[in-house]
Amino acid sequence: MKPSAGRPLEFDPDAALDAAMQVFWRNGYENTSMQDLLDAMRISKSSLYQAFGGKQALFERCMTRYGDEMTGALRGALQASPSGLGFIRQFLESVLDEARGVCEARGCLVLNTANEFARRNPRIAEAVSQGLDRFHGVLLTAVERAQQEGGIPLARNAAMLASYLVSSMSGLKTMSKAGAGEDTLRGIVELTLKALQ
């Protein structure tokens, strides 16, 4: 649904979208009320509908924004990493910051949404699928780079290993949210890396 024609927006849509994304990320879709969104975005209900088309359309925009930010950050980290395998280790070990309390254990918005909805809502399921595909694409590039560098055997199926890494991170994020300790998570990371060989 496109915003309707009317008065010019009197707020920053990007800032409002970021605020909404944080609320959805923290609470999940179904546990986020319209009032939660209005309070965080600091806009009126009519402004939300005019600019974003409603709660579900707003959520879909937030999913896209989250995917843009995460894949952009991952691609930047991959380019900056001295090796493909080093990036993969860094990617997996990022979950340890949650166990150390360095950052809030909120999980991943895309993976959280997959767990919340399964496939009950086709449009949101499609947004989840697109998000996972984008993460898979970055990890596929990392695996292929690691293969060219000799860190992962060329005989291994790169696409399957990338899927395995997405699955592994999903499990790590879930365990972190459930309160798993740093030692446990680190052990799983090491086993995951060994499985790539």
Residue pairs with C-beta under 8 A, 6 or more apart in sequence:
1 53
1 54
1 57
2 53
3 50
3 51
3 52
3 53
4 50
6 50
9 47
9 50
9 51
10 47
11 41
11 42
11 43
11 47
11 51
13 51
16 41
16 42
16 43
16 51
17 52
17 58
17 61
17 62
17 65
18 65
19 40
19 41
19 42
20 37
20 40
20 41
20 52
20 58
20 59
20 62
21 62
21 65
21 66
21 109
22 40
23 32
23 36
23 37
23 40
24 32
24 59
24 62
24 109
25 66
25 106
25 109
25 112
26 104
26 106
27 36
28 112
28 113
28 116
29 59
29 113
29 116
29 117
29 124
30 116
32 55
34 45
34 48
34 55
37 48
37 55
37 58
38 44
38 45
38 48
41 48
43 51
48 54
48 58
52 58
52 61
56 121
56 123
56 124
59 124
60 123
60 124
60 127
62 109
63 109
63 110
63 113
63 124
63 127
63 128
63 131
64 127
64 130
66 109
66 110
66 131
67 110
67 130
67 131
67 134
70 108
70 110
70 134
70 135
71 134
71 135
71 137
71 138
74 91
74 135
74 138
75 138
75 141
77 87
77 90
77 91
78 84
78 87
78 138
78 141
78 142
78 145
81 87
81 90
83 145
83 146
83 149
83 151
84 142
84 143
84 144
84 145
84 146
84 147
84 148
84 149
84 151
84 152
85 146
85 149
85 151
85 152
85 193
85 196
87 142
87 145
88 139
88 142
88 143
88 146
88 165
88 193
88 196
89 189
89 193
91 139
91 142
91 165
91 169
92 165
92 168
92 169
92 172
92 189
92 192
92 193
93 186
93 189
95 169
95 172
95 173
95 176
95 185
95 189
96 182
96 185
96 186
96 189
97 103
98 104
98 105
98 173
98 176
98 177
99 105
99 176
99 180
99 181
99 182
99 185
100 182
105 176
105 177
106 112
106 177
107 173
107 174
107 176
107 177
108 169
108 170
108 173
109 131
110 128
110 131
110 132
110 135
111 169
111 170
111 173
111 174
113 124
113 127
113 128
114 128
114 132
114 170
115 174
117 124
117 125
117 128
118 125
119 125
132 166
135 166
135 169
136 159
136 162
136 163
136 166
137 162
139 161
139 162
139 165
139 166
140 158
140 159
140 162
142 162
143 152
143 156
143 158
143 161
143 162
143 165
143 196
144 158
146 152
146 196
147 153
147 154
147 156
147 158
152 158
152 161
152 196
152 197
153 197
156 196
161 196
164 192
164 195
164 196
165 192
168 188
168 192
171 188
172 185
172 188
172 189
175 184
175 185
175 188
176 185
